[in-house]
Amino acid sequence: MKTSEIRSTFLQFFASKGHQVVVSSPVVPGDDPTLLFTNAGMNQFKDVFLGFDKRAYSRATTAQKCIRAGGKHNDLENVGYTARHHTFFEMLGNFSFGDYFKKEAIAYAWELLTEVYKLPADKLWVTVYAEDDEAYEIWNRQVGVPAERIVRIGDNKGARYVSDNFWMMGDTGPCGPCTEVFYDHGPEIAGGPPGSADEDGDRYIEIWNNVFMQFNRDEAGVMH
């Protein structure tokens, strides 16, 4: 499957689920002094999440051009050392503004990956934020991912809410726990599952991240 097919299939899938297809915003934000470059699909919707802006739609999907070469999300030093880091890429995203949340977001991801892209379900692993029992139960009981392929990731970077499974756009702004999907390339590739000592290998590759944006972090680090 070519990149163009992956992109169009993604956008068409979410359009069929009632999402407005929104064009990619510029890679240099024109109205956000907290960012040097657009580093995620949600950047252009930041004020919507914060309640400062209102759109004519409550669901959106984009193929956002991103640059990660500085700031909080900086992949520059990893380029060339792994098979999965780039400074410029397109991020496919689906967004809900007060419409659906964890249950639907997880179901959409699983349906697209396994039924549309036809990835084998037994090759997929899942991570959740350690305290997010709700996301764990959805994956395990509703989707049917076995417990041995669901990994809880806690605050593993030295502070509260600083985790591989707690996403922040920057030092301030919208943030929240997330759940990621990983593809297992098999034992012939070096590396261990997420959360293990060998997680930086290329065997298990993250292919999806659902961020549950339920907090706004202010300049003092307080979560609202």
C-alpha positions in Angstrom: 0.0 0.0 0.0 1.4 3.4 -1.0 1.6 6.4 1.3 -1.1 8.1 -0.8 -3.4 5.2 -0.2 -2.8 5.1 3.5 -3.6 8.8 3.7 -6.7 8.7 1.6 -8.1 5.6 3.3 -7.6 7.1 6.7 -9.4 10.4 5.7 -12.2 8.5 3.9 -12.7 6.2 6.9 -13.2 9.0 9.4 -15.3 11.0 6.9 -17.6 8.0 6.9 -17.8 8.2 10.7 -19.0 11.8 10.5 -15.7 13.7 10.6 -15.1 16.9 8.7 -11.9 16.6 6.6 -9.8 19.7 7.4 -6.8 20.8 5.4 -3.3 20.7 7.0 -2.4 24.0 8.7 1.0 25.7 8.0 4.1 24.1 9.5 4.9 27.5 11.1 2.0 28.4 13.4 0.8 32.0 12.8 -1.0 32.5 16.1 0.7 30.4 18.8 3.8 31.8 20.4 4.4 28.6 22.4 5.4 26.7 19.3 8.2 27.2 16.8 6.8 24.5 14.4 3.6 22.7 14.1 4.4 19.4 15.9 1.1 17.6 16.0 -2.3 17.4 14.3 -4.1 18.9 17.3 -2.2 22.2 17.1 -4.7 23.9 14.8 -7.5 22.9 17.2 -5.8 24.0 20.4 -8.3 26.9 21.0 -11.2 24.6 20.2 -10.1 22.2 23.0 -9.6 25.2 25.3 -13.1 26.6 24.6 -11.8 29.8 22.9 -12.9 28.8 19.4 -16.0 27.2 18.1 -16.2 25.2 14.8 -19.2 24.2 12.7 -18.4 20.6 13.3 -17.7 18.4 16.4 -15.5 15.8 14.7 -12.5 16.4 12.4 -9.9 14.5 10.6 -6.6 15.7 9.1 -3.3 14.8 7.4 -1.2 17.4 9.2 2.3 18.3 8.0 4.6 18.3 11.1 8.1 19.3 12.0 9.8 17.9 15.0 13.2 19.5 15.1 13.1 21.5 18.4 11.1 22.1 21.5 9.3 19.4 23.5 8.9 17.0 20.6 12.3 17.0 19.1 13.2 13.9 17.0 16.3 15.5 15.3 18.9 13.6 17.4 17.2 10.2 16.7 17.2 10.5 12.9 19.4 7.9 11.3 19.8 6.0 14.5 16.3 4.3 14.4 14.1 3.2 11.5 11.1 5.3 12.7 12.2 8.9 13.5 11.9 11.8 11.0 12.0 15.6 11.4 9.3 16.2 8.8 6.3 13.9 8.4 2.5 13.8 8.0 0.4 12.9 11.1 -2.9 11.4 10.4 -5.4 12.3 13.1 -9.0 12.2 14.2 -10.5 14.7 16.7 -13.6 15.0 18.8 -14.7 18.3 20.3 -17.0 17.3 23.1 -18.5 14.6 21.0 -17.0 11.1 21.6 -14.3 10.0 23.9 -12.3 6.8 24.9 -14.8 4.1 23.9 -15.4 5.3 20.4 -11.8 6.5 19.7 -10.4 3.1 20.6 -13.1 1.3 18.6 -12.4 3.4 15.5 -8.6 2.8 15.8 -9.1 -0.9 16.0 -11.6 -1.1 13.2 -9.4 0.8 10.8 -6.3 -1.1 11.6 -7.7 -4.6 11.6 -10.7 -4.4 9.2 -9.6 -1.8 6.7 -5.8 -1.9 6.7 -6.1 -5.6 7.4 -3.3 -5.8 10.0 -3.4 -9.1 11.9 -4.8 -8.5 15.4 -2.4 -10.9 17.1 0.5 -8.7 15.9 -0.8 -5.6 17.8 0.1 -4.6 21.3 -1.4 -1.8 23.4 -0.2 0.6 26.1 -2.3 2.7 28.4 -1.4 5.2 31.1 -1.0 3.2 34.3 -3.9 5.0 36.1 -6.3 4.7 33.2 -8.4 1.7 34.2 -11.2 2.8 31.8 -9.0 2.6 28.7 -7.6 -0.8 29.9 -11.0 -2.2 30.3 -12.2 -1.0 26.9 -9.2 -2.7 25.2 -9.4 -5.9 27.2 -13.2 -6.5 27.6 -14.8 -4.7 24.7 -12.1 -4.9 21.9 -10.8 -8.3 23.2 -7.0 -7.6 23.3 -5.6 -10.1 25.8 -4.1 -8.8 29.0 -0.6 -10.1 28.1 -0.6 -7.6 25.2 -1.7 -4.6 27.2 1.0 -2.7 29.0 0.4 -0.1 31.7 3.0 2.7 31.5 3.3 5.0 34.6 5.2 8.2 35.3 8.5 7.0 33.9 10.3 10.3 33.3 10.8 11.6 36.8 7.7 13.6 37.6 3.9 13.4 38.0 2.1 13.1 34.7 5.4 12.8 32.8 5.1 9.5 31.0 5.4 7.9 27.6 1.6 7.5 28.0 0.8 11.1 29.0 0.8 13.4 26.1 1.6 17.1 26.2 1.8 19.4 23.2 4.3 21.6 25.0 5.2 22.7 28.5 1.7 24.4 28.7 -1.6 23.7 27.0 -4.0 20.8 26.4 -2.7 17.4 27.5 -3.9 14.1 28.9 -3.3 10.3 29.2 -3.0 8.4 26.0 -3.2 4.8 24.7 -0.9 3.6 21.9 -0.9 0.7 19.5 2.3 -1.1 18.6 3.0 -3.5 15.7 5.2 -6.5 16.4 7.5 -7.2 13.5 8.5 -10.6 15.0 11.4 -12.2 16.9 13.8 -11.8 14.0 13.9 -8.1 14.7 15.8 -6.9 17.8 13.9 -5.2 20.6 11.4 -5.8 23.4 7.8 -4.7 24.0 6.9 -1.2 25.2 7.8 -0.7 28.8 10.7 -3.2 28.8 14.4 -2.6 29.0 14.7 -3.3 25.2 11.8 -1.1 24.1 14.0 1.1 21.9 14.6 -1.7 19.4 12.7 -1.9 16.2 10.7 -5.0 16.8 7.7 -3.2 18.3 6.8 0.0 16.5 4.2 2.5 17.6 1.6 3.0 14.8 -1.2 4.8 16.6 -1.7 7.2 19.6 -5.1 8.1 21.0 -4.7 11.1 23.3 -7.5 11.7 25.8 -7.2 15.5 26.1 -8.8 16.2 29.4 -6.4 18.7 31.1 -4.9 22.1 30.4 -1.5 22.7 32.0 -0.8 26.3 33.0 2.5 28.2 33.3 2.9 27.1 36.9 2.5 23.4 36.0 -1.0 23.1 37.5 -3.4 20.8 35.7 -6.9 22.2 35.1 
